Amino acid sequence: MTNFNALLTRIEKFVVNTLLLLVTFILFTNVILRLMGNSLQWAEEFARYGIVWVTFIGSSICVYKGAHIGVDAITMILNKKAKQVLALMTIVISIVFIVIFIRQSYLITLRAFETGQISSTLKVSMIYIYGAMPVGGVLTLFRLIQEFVKQLKDMNSKTEEVKHQ
């Protein structure tokens, strides 16, 4: 599992970094071309869709790194056991939300496929754009499940430590 996790993390980071670099390069090139009286018609649309993919894959990376924004005012007043329970509840709520999100985003992507939607400038199927949602959702769900299992193991190991003392 550790090797798969490391591989998945490397792939996610590679995709996000490559897309950000590509979007930056294309937009920079487009600015230079505009100064010369030319421009790439598709540059802004590509940048928009690239950032959509970065956002949804980046969400998975944030869960893995524990980098999502959180409010710690409540956790500051709780004891250790209550903090652990709250963390588990938060993960469960996130899992429920992401499962609903995956289902709905899949339906949106499927609808784009069925109707043959095509982007206005790039002329690519919108399933490649909308597909960022279910793909990012599945990656995020995987990371949330990992975090849930980790939290459970931490709670159980700390419970065992208390029993042995």
C-alpha angles and dihedrals in degrees: 000000000000092000091049090048092050091047092049091049092050092049093048092049092046093052093046094045093045093049093048091049092047093048091048093048094047094047092046090049090049092052091052091047091050089055087056092049096259134093143182107253093206099045099095093045091049090049092050093050092043090055090050089058092045090052096052097042089042089058089064091049090051092053090049092050095039089238101136115119113264138177111234099180091101096042091053091067097043127092120242096266092049090049090054092049091048090049090052092048090050091051092048091051089048091050091051091049094047093048089054089045092051092050095048094043090049089054091050091049091047090051090052088052094047093049094042095234114188128191114254101237108016092044093216125138112270090228086080089056099039089043089075089075100057092036092051090042093054091047090049092047090053091052092046091052089049090051092047092053090046092051091049091050091049091051092048094047092050090048089052091049091054091049092052094050 
